[in-house]
């Protein structure tokens, strides 16, 4: 009787142990693989904010060029995005200065987030006004 009951006891405990072992094996075998959930999170973020790539590019630019200009950043972005690659000089037209220009908006938001005061006489980076608010 004792042998049979101890055998039954060990069999009844084996299932949770096998489940735990299976879970542990899953995590240890996948530990060095790219985390799918991180990719999914990044994808969700990009879907929620379609301008995330542009913001990341600006973050990189102001890290390398803290006093850089709006025009230099947009030119760099256009070049890296493959637009105007054959042009020796990129000309920013009025669409980059329009009130609803996403580049202008993101640039000014970044300046604000960095604590740059719009009224500073010599700011680290200049805000980009809309054509209707520029001084003549």
Steps between C-alpha positions, in 0.01 A plus 500: 500500500772751588681462168181543301386810691843663471496422128153654467617804698802556276288459182244754621777753570678434175254690280557842667874433499492417130303819433750707697788331321336561163450871580858532624632328187294734282641812666859380511495383138356836385710727718745591223239531225361842408210586723187493287312701758749787466446500124125497555524789747710704260254427221205606718681820594571576134134442418391733780756763394567490127775762544705292743773441242533872435520568874768235546697656214473843664609354835808358333570828320477725808714256698775533239433868420345665810516844336406379154254673273156396382609525138807279554286237675234493227767483229666209682165325540413545133840369393481198730144421396616473140324812376703735287807275511615618160469867585819668612304752701167445663266796503235514767183644358222680686327173591768442767408834658122470475294507818412132471847381391566192710875563483455853637260382770727216615804733499322761713358235736852364551633848574224548757566157655869593527407814694601745229321829562345650188586849626874432549721738303758226429323165538683171469271420206260740333128441479352498150212747472225474243526749212214706648685543832848582364635848555521707181 
